[in-house]
Amino acid sequence: MYESIKLPNTRYQGSKKKIITTIYKFIREHVNPNHILDLFGGSAICSLYFNLHDIEVTYNDILKFNCINATGLLDNDINNIPCEEEIKNIFIQNNDLNYETFIYDKFKDVYYTDDENIQLDIFRENIKHYGNLKKSNIMYYLLFQSLISKRPYNLFHRKNLSIRTSDVNRNFGNKTTWDTNFIVHMLKFRKELIKLYEQKKLIAVPPQLFKVIHAT
């Protein structure tokens, strides 16, 4: 049953997804733990895999971004996943709120287009007023996966927006993914997350099997 679960794509350089089965078998054989501390947990794929095999995990990472992603993967309450309407509304301005243009001003021509930076500034303000912390963390998770997907090579190590925007002949389909809007991406990742949670429910993964610690 465990092996039939499809692990999500992590889109994370250095992810151990391809070797996690080997890691798990080695640890089971030599330690057989009931609790794992996943230091520098990164994509959280290790924590997720151990959780799926009824091992309690404590996930740790210095990056809050990673900790939020880990919460999205390790949670299993489908009620915490935002609905389609919530995902669409998170990018709509509210007349009662003041929207700063931090991303638009500071990251122009760096990672995303002007229109996308404006959308991210709207998201950044709206999410502050989200009443449900668990839902907001998963909303962040869906956005983060979308942000990574829209980046050439899934990386943020240099300014290379021009790879997306240059008017050149291309023999690969990545540009379609890069130019797909945030909402479409997030709805796709929402479906993936729902499927993962449903699979967890089938094998009865207890909700208390994980703890996420942001190492500041």
N, C-alpha and C positions, 0 to 999 in steps of 0.2 A: 504493500500500500504506500509506504513512504517513498519508494523509488519511483512511483508513478506520478509524483507531484512535479510539475514543471516549475523550475526555479525561474524567477524573473530575470530579465536582462539588466545588468547593473550599470552598463555604459560607464565603467569606472576603470581607469588605467591602474593596473596592479590588482584588480579583483581576483579572488581565488576561486571563482565559480568553476573554472575548468578542472581544478584539482581538489575541490572540496571533498569529493567522495574518498579520495586517497587519504586526505588529512583526517577525515572522520574515522576511517577504518584503522588507521595507525593509532589514534588516540584511544579508540575503543579497545583495541587489542592490548595496549601497554598500560593504560590508566583506568579505563572504564569509569569515567567520572559521572556524578549526578549534577555537577555544577561547573560551568566553564566561565572564566573571565576572558572576555574578548578585548584585549588591550589594543589600542590603535585600530579599532574595528573597521574603519573605512566604509566599504559598501554594505556592511552588515550581513553579507552572504553567509559567513561562517556562523554567526549567531542564529540566523534563520534556519540553517541546515540542522544545527544541534537542537534547536527548538522543535523542529519537525520530528526529531527522534527522541522526544520526551526528556531532553536535558535542559535544565535551567541555565540561563545565561545572564551575565552582567556585561553589557556592552559599554565600551568607553572610547571616547575620541576627543581630541582637543578642539576639533572643528564643530561648531554648532550645526552647520549645514549637514554634516554627516550624522549627527545625533538625531536631527529631525528626520532624515531619510530612514534611519534605523527604526525610529518609532513607527513610521509608515509600514515598514516591512514586518515588524515583529508584532504589531497589534493584530487582533483577529476579530474585533467587534465590527461587523459590517455596518452598524448604525453610525460609526464614526466616519465613514466615507461620505464626503459631500455628494449631494445629488447633482444631476446635470444642470439644473437651474441655478444652483449655488455657484457652480463653476463659471457659468456665463455671467452671472451678476457680479462676481468679484472684480470684473474689468469695467464695470459701469460706474461712472462718477455719481456721487451723492452730493446734492446741493448743500447739505448741512456740514460737509467736511472741507477742510483746507488741504489741497493737494500740492505738495512741494514737488519740484522738478529735479530732485537730486540725481537720479540715474540719468535722466536726459541731459543734464548739465555736465556731469562729471565723466560720463562714459560715451559721449558722442563719438561715433565712428570707430568704436573700439570692439564691442562684441555683437551689438544688435543695431538694427535700423532705428531711425528717429521715432517712427510710429511704434515700434516694439518697446523702446525705452519709455515712451509715454505710457503705454499699457502697464509696464512694470511699475512705474511710479503710482499709477492708480491702484494696482494690486497692493503695493507696499503700504498705502494708507488704509485701504479697506480692510486688510487683514488685521490691522491693529484693533479694529472694533468688532472683531469676530468673537462672539460670546463663548464658544466652545473650544477649549484649548486642544483637545484631542482632534477635533475636526480641523482646526486651523493647522495643526502639525501635518495632517494628511494632505490638506490643501497645499501646503508648502512642498510636501513630497511630490505631489503631482506636477507642480510648477517646476521644481528642480529637475525632474526627469525630462521635462519638456525643454528646459534651458540647455541641458546637456545635448539633447538630440538635435537641437538647432545650431549647435556649434560644429564647425568643420573639425573632424577627427575627435569630437567630444571633449575638446581641451580648451582651457582658458589661459594657456601659458604665454600667448602673445596676441598682439593686435592683428587679426587677419580677416576682418569683415569683408575685405575686398574679394576674398575667395568666393564668397556668396554673391556679391553684387556685380562683379565684373561681367561685361557682356562678351562672353567668349563661347566657342563651341565646346560642348561637354559630352563625354562618352560614358558618364555614370549618372545614376539617378539621385544622388545625395541632395542635389539642389532642391528637389521637390520637398524633401524632409526639412531642409533648412528654412524654406520659405513657408511652410505650413504654419498657420497661426497657433498661438498658445492654447486656445480653447480646444481646438481639434486634437492637439497632442494630449492635453490633460484628460479629455474624455476617453482617449484610447488607453492611457495609463490607468484611468479609473476602472475600466473593464478588466484590465490585467490584475489590478489589486483585488477587485471583487472575486475574481476567479481563484486567486491565491487564498483569500479568506474562506471561501467556500470549501476549498480543499482541506484547509486546516480544520474546518468544522467536521468534515467527514472522518478525520482521524482523531478528532476530539483533543486538539492541542489546548491545554488549560491557559487562560489569559494571564495567570500570575507567573508564567515561566520566564519572564524577562524583566530586566531593569536597565534603563538607559541613563548613563551618567556623562554629563558634559564636563570634561576635565579642563577647567579654566586655569 
